[in-house]
Amino acid sequence: MNLIIRMFILFIASAVNTTDNIDFCPTFCDCTKWESTKTVSCFETDVLPAFHPSTKELWLVETRLTSISQDAFANLVNISHIYISDDESLRSLERHSFHKLPKAIHIEIRSIRSLSYIHPEAFKDLTNLKYLGIFNTGLPSFPALGQIRSSRDDFILEIVDNLFIREIPANSFNGISETEITLMLNSNGLTDIQPFAFNGTRLEEVYLYRNVDLVRLDERTFSGVISGPTLLDVSESRVSSLPTIGLEAVQKLKAKNTWALKKLPPLRAFQHLQSAELTYPSHCCGLSKLKRRRGSSPSPHPTRSSPYQYYYDNYSCPPSGECFSDGPYIVFPTEDPDEGFDYTLCDDNQEDQGVPCTPLPDAFNPCEDVMSLGFLRVSVWLVSLLAVLANLLVLFILLTSHYKLTITRFLLCNLALADLFMGVYLLLIASVDLHTRSQYHRYAIDWQTGAGCQLAGVLTVFASELSVYTLTAITLQRWHAITFAMRPERKVRLRHVAVLMLAGWLLCLVLAVLPLAGVSSYQRVSICLPMDTDSTAAMVYVVTLLMLNVLAFVVVCVCYVHIYCMVHNPQHPSSRGDASMAKRMAVLIFTNFLCLAPISFYGLSAVLHRPLITVTDSKVLLVLFYPLNSCANPFLYGILTRAFHGDVLILLSRVGLCQPQAQFYRGAQPDMGKRSQGVPCPGAYIPQILELRRGRDRKDTKEEVIKQAGPNVLPSTREN
């Protein structure tokens, strides 16, 4: 009864409110634009009023309708634009809500969170419709719109910000338009698009922008399409792969900030690609090999720019001038039919080299294999195998020796283990290079962002820092043994060194793991080194690593020079042992310098944003200089020493080989287990060496002291 009374009042009121050009203007409506555009705007009404048949544009804003009933706009034979927005009560669009509106070209439904149902025939026989937009509703499923049957060219369907729509089923767009259709399906709650979703359509452009839950496109997503799409946009989604079929007509591909899309389909999937906007530079490396074709588009129309301009400011406002929400709005074209065509693509059938693509490869990600030069590809295998085999041999001999574990043996085991890790890192890099040769662009993102590169980065930083740390500990231990040889109370015990090395392992492990926690990154380059210095923390981290290495090198140099000065007596001619020891020290210092100096120098220049070499050139340092210590250490500290030879012979004697030579080492050198295996390692002979330093006060010559001390005063020098 109340509803009947209210409708009667509205009818009487509308009859009073008249102008020269309109018989009545409904209550709660604004007709100020009637004379110019035949526009009616209604606000805060809970009943759909009767409108004049001449109405061309209708705005229903902040109304309280519960549904749009059947044939609600049937009498509006001249209606062209219908806008419904910000209704908190509208729950459904009933059958034939928008039915046979011959002049309707634009229908827009926006910001109706209560809308949960659209009848499959709500939009039916709208042959002149050019645009349908459904924004920010509560729809739980994709609406069935196959009864529209528009015959207008370049139909646009825009379904945006519908967070409860989870999937697009098969045949969802079949019957919407008889000609080309542009689909703008941005910012929905989509998680999946079913096979044959676009079946029976002529696709122009497909936008799937900012569907943050969309993780995959089925291989048959575009199966059954009549033509197209010419543009595909999956930017800012979680799509991890694109279908390999159905993309033949794509001329423009957009996948910006699509971090999960680490691989593109094979190049043969893009037969007519003209440009691409992607996430990773390595993808553009692959597309640079694709030749851009001219004049061979499978589309029924020539290649042309988009017929509409899309703006993401405030959408078009009702005549009252007040806007109620933000979102995209569209300006329809006014140019002549030939305007907008790019005839430069139609002048011949020649092929142009390369497809324009962004982001372009940069200094950190050039278009090249992991090992870009032929000699590096061979060298990395030789160096890595040498480092792995030599250090495995040292570890095996030391751990199987029957002698007591001494400080020197313990430190050498740690050094060999660190250098072994470096060899494993190089083997990993070499294996990846072999697997991805000439096709690295297809695997680059999977490798650099995957667990393999993270593991390689941790291995190389941990190995290099632990190796430098252990070399420094060995040097300090030898220096301490000589300097405080006459102070038994200051003798270093094995437990002290064990604690020192435990601290070193923890320190090196922390330094290696920091990039995994966001301080710098191993993902920047193909060789998985922490070369990211964009942030202050990353820059401090890289500088700290380089300066620690420089400091360790200085300590090693100072200690060895001091050791040589203590052992060498300038009052007398140099002995052959002095010369041999000096040569070995020179080799140690030189190998450390070759390993650390180039890395530190070029690394610091890059940190200061003044790089002197490219990433390609830095791979030469990686192969020839960076692992130099890992290859040299097992020889200088183990394999080339006489004590190591004895350990090998004794081990072979256990299987019946080299027994006479092993017996010689057992008999002649019973103290081998306590002997140092490095350079120099005075050990138990420190008192006799110190006698050399007092040569000027005593009248004994160095030769006499050595003769008195026996044949093993300088084992490390005589082992050469």
FENCOR-V244702 format. One record per run of one state. SS is the DSSP state (alpha for helix, beta for strand, coil for the rest). FROM is the first residue (numbers start at 1). LEN is the number of residues. If there is no record, write none. Layout:
# FENCOR-V244702
SS:FROM:LEN, SS:FROM:LEN
This chain:
# FENCOR-V244702
coil:1:1, alpha:2:15, coil:17:12, beta:29:2, coil:31:3, alpha:34:4, coil:38:1, beta:39:5, coil:44:13, beta:57:5, coil:62:5, beta:67:2, coil:69:12, beta:81:5, coil:86:6, beta:92:2, coil:94:4, beta:98:2, coil:100:6, beta:106:7, coil:113:4, beta:117:2, coil:119:4, beta:123:2, coil:125:6, beta:131:7, coil:138:12, beta:150:1, coil:151:4, beta:155:6, coil:161:6, beta:167:2, coil:169:8, beta:177:1, coil:178:2, beta:180:5, coil:185:7, beta:192:2, coil:194:8, beta:202:6, coil:208:19, beta:227:1, coil:228:3, beta:231:3, coil:234:18, beta:252:3, coil:255:12, alpha:267:3, coil:270:5, beta:275:3, coil:278:3, alpha:281:7, coil:288:4, beta:292:2, coil:294:10, beta:304:1, coil:305:4, beta:309:3, coil:312:2, beta:314:1, coil:315:11, beta:326:1, coil:327:2, beta:329:3, coil:332:9, beta:341:1, coil:342:1, alpha:343:3, coil:346:5, beta:351:2, coil:353:3, beta:356:3, coil:359:15, alpha:374:27, coil:401:6, alpha:407:29, coil:436:4, alpha:440:10, coil:450:1, alpha:451:33, coil:484:4, alpha:488:3, coil:491:3, alpha:494:24, coil:518:18, alpha:536:32, coil:568:8, alpha:576:32, coil:608:7, alpha:615:12, coil:627:1, alpha:628:12, coil:640:2, alpha:642:12, coil:654:5, alpha:659:10, coil:669:3, alpha:672:3, coil:675:8, alpha:683:11, coil:694:8, alpha:702:8, coil:710:5, alpha:715:4, coil:719:2
